[in-house]
């Protein structure tokens, strides 16, 4: 029996973890995780590996055909979410999450339009080992570390480690750092944060209600 390539196993495992993290979040209450939800997610994790169809491929392989390979960053964030809900690990700080989502949203605005041919420069090409991109990642990680932020440098370091080890089929660093699903999440998160900030400022500037006459 031939074993599947390591890149395929890593890709399917990453998709499974992300789906389980999303499912557990949907099944969880606001402040705690229901016990049966944990067992349901474990069963779901195993079920996705069961061969299915005439090709006898696991269900994850069909999902992969739609979602493509997920980035190391998204899989790591899914693992953090699973760890928090299953084992009580501390939640990601709001400041950490905001900095990460802003960095990802800016990268998405730069990467995807240029990769689609908008302009003369293609940012995706820099992911093949450009010293400029590596230098930007180093400076960004160093700035976050000095500011007391640990999540973004850790995710960048993990993506670089996976890229050097060749854990994914792609040899482009961008595919390890982010994917379209993560970019969509980051943009939506930034938009929601911006809307909350605007509403908060508006509520502070709104005149106080006048007291009713006696």
N, C-alpha and C positions, 0 to 999 in steps of 0.2 A: 504494500500500500504506500503510495507516494504521499508524502506530507506536502501541504500547501506552502507556498513561499512565505517567508516571515513577513513581508510587506502586506500580504493579503490578510494574515492573521491579525496583525497590528491594526489594519484598517477596519476589519470587522469588529474587533474588540472595542475600538474607539467608538464606532457607531452604536454598539450595544450599550456601552456606558452612558453615552449621551441620551439615548432613548430611555434608559432606566432612570436617569436623573430627572428628565422631563416628566416621566410618568409618576415618579415619587413626589415631585413638586405638585402635580395636579391632584394627587390623592391625599396629600398632607393637609392638615388643618393649618390655621394661621400661626399657631404658636407651638404645635407639637405634631408628631407623626403618629398616626394610628397604627397599632401593632399589626393588624391584618394587611395594611398597605406595604409593610416591609416584606412580608412573605409573598405578597402578590408581585412585587418588583423582582424578588429573587426567582420566582417561577417564570416571570417574563424574560428575565436574563437568560435562563436555560432554554426556554421555548424558542427563542430566536436562533438558536444553533441547530435546531432540528431540521434535517433535510426535507425538502418540499419540492413538488413538481416532478416533471419528467426528467429534468436534469439532476435531480437529487442534490440540490444546492440548499444550504441553510437560508432561512428567511432573511438573514442579514445581507446575503449576497444580492437579493432583489432590492432591498432598501438601498444598498450601495449603488446600484444602477441608477437610482434617482438622486440620491444625496451626494454622490461622489465621495472621495476620501475627506474626512474631517481633519481640521488642523490640530496640531498638538495643543495649542492654547485652549481650544474649545473642549477637548477631551479632559485637559487638566482642570478646567473650571467645573466640568461635570463631576469629576472625582471629588472636588472640594464640596460641591453641593451634596453628593451622596454621603460623604464623610460627616457633614454637619447633621444631616437628617437621620442617618443610621447609627452613628457613633457619638453624637453630641460634640463634634469638633466646633471650635469657635467660628462664628459667621464672618464673612468678609466685611471689613470695615467699609463704611459708605464712602469715605475719602479714597480708599484704594480702588473701589469699584468705579468711582467717577473718573479718576485719572486714567484707569484702564480703558473705559468706554470712550473717553475723549480721544485718547491716542489711537484706538482702533478705528473710530469714526473718521479721523483726519487721514489715517492711512488708507481707508477705503475710498475716500473722496479723491485721493491722489492716484491710487492703484488702478481701480476698475475703469474709470473713464479713459485713462491713457492706454490701458491694455486693450481697450476696444477701438483704439485708433483715433481718439480725440486729441490731436496735437502731434507734434513731431517727435516727442520723447515718450518712450514706453518704460514706465516704472517697473514693470514685471521683469525686464531684462536684468535689472540690478540684483535680482534674487539668485542669479547664477554664480555669485561669489564676488560681487563688487565690493572693493575696499571702502568705497564711499558709504554704502549701506551698512556694512559692518561697523564703520566708525560712528554713524548716526545712532545705531543701536547701542553701542558702547556709551556714547555721551548721554543718551536718554536714560539708560539704566543707571549710570553713575549719578545723574541729577536726581533721579527718584530715590536712590539709596541715601544720598546726602539729605534729602528732604524727609527721611524717615519712612519712605514707602518701599515695601519689600515685595509686593505681589508682582508688579510689572517686571522688575529685574529677574525674579525667579522664573517667570513664564518665558522671558526672552532667553534665559540661560537654558531652560529645558528644550525650547525649540531649536536652539543652536546645537545642543547635544544630540537631539534626534536627527537633525540635518546632517551632521558629521557622521553619525552612525548609519545613515541611510535607512531609517525605519519606514519611510514611505516610498511609494513608487516614484514620486516626483523628486527631482533633484534641485528644485527651486526653493529657496529659503522662504519665499512668500507663502507657499502652500503649508509650511510648518507653522508660520506665525498667525495666519488668519485664513478664513474661508468665507464664502458669501453669507452663510447662515450666521456666523459670528459678527460679520459686518452689519447685517440687518439688525441684530440685537443691539449692537453698540449705537447705531444711529437712532433707533427707537428710544433707547435708554437716555441718550443725550437730549432728544426732543422732549421727553417726559420731564427730565430734570429742568430743562429750560422753561417749560410751561409752568412747572411748580414755582420756580423762582419768580416768574413774571406775576403770577397770581399772588404770591406772598408780598411782593413789593406793592402791588395794587391795593391789597387789603390793608397794608400799613399806611398808605397815603389816603385811603378813603376817610372822609370826615366821620367823626363819631356821631352816633345817633343822638339827636336832641332829646332831652328829657321831656316827658309829657307835661303839659300845663296842669297846675293843681285844679 
